[in-house]
Amino acid sequence: MSSVKVMLVVSLFIPAVRPGSDLFKLKCLPAVGILAQTTVIRCFFKNTTDIQILGVYLTKAEQKEPFFSQVGLERSGDPRFSLENLAVGPSLQIYDTMFSDEGKYQYRVITDSGAKEIQFSISVTAKYKDLITSTWPEYVIDGGPASLYCNATGGYPEGFIHWFDHSGTNWTINSELTKVPKNISGVKSVALSSKLTFKSINLGLAPFRCIIFNSKYVQDGENTLKIASAISSNVTFCAKASERV
């Protein structure tokens, strides 16, 4: 079984590496982080059975100096970055992921079998939240005109809103989606607003569901819109009025 050993470095001096650095490879996978959550960048060694990590250095592609490094158990630079598990391999993690973490990186790993450098990328997304649904008019007449609304905020990149009736039929093709990009102090988002319009609505199709999908068509959330019938509302109002007589 492959294993990775950790060498604790007690000084700034890094021991000489063994020859044969071409015998192993370093691989890192592109990472997709979620805003304000922990992001893991999966990195691993290939073609090796026994290796010791001496130090790592992480540099943004457009910069010259590392903004994070770790030699043994001693870290320096951005405190949000760290090795995920030094005893297992060179994978990295970011606490409290920010949009400023997006971009390309140069990652240099020093081992007792040589040094390897690789480039990887990080993209950052944000989940949609605060789904709000409503109707116009507030009380809908069966067979009359009606518009259904669904709004969501906080998501990035831009996502999609789909409409379904109680039987699962997709009505999205009849809807109009508005996207409003925002950037407040470096926090990016795209507000979504969808309007589903009926010239003659069939209340037998209710309730309708508004479902939010992110840019990769993964569901972020949903809300069920229960339509208030104008007839039911009038019946209730008349009943209460007769009770007061």
Buried (B, 14 or more C-beta within 10 A) or exposed (E): EEEBEBBEBEEEEBEEBEEEBEEBEBEBEEBEBEBEBEBEBBBBBEEBEEBBBBBBBBBBEEEEEBBBBBBBEEBEBBEBBBBBEBEEBBBBBBEEBBBEBBEEBBBBBBBBBBBBEBEBBBBBBBBBEEBEBEBEEEBBBBEEEBBBBBBBBBBBBBBBBBBBBEEEEEBBEEBEBEEEEEEEEEBBBBBBBBBBBBEEBEBEBBEBBBBBBBEEEEEBBBBBBEBEBBEBEEEEEEEEEEEEE
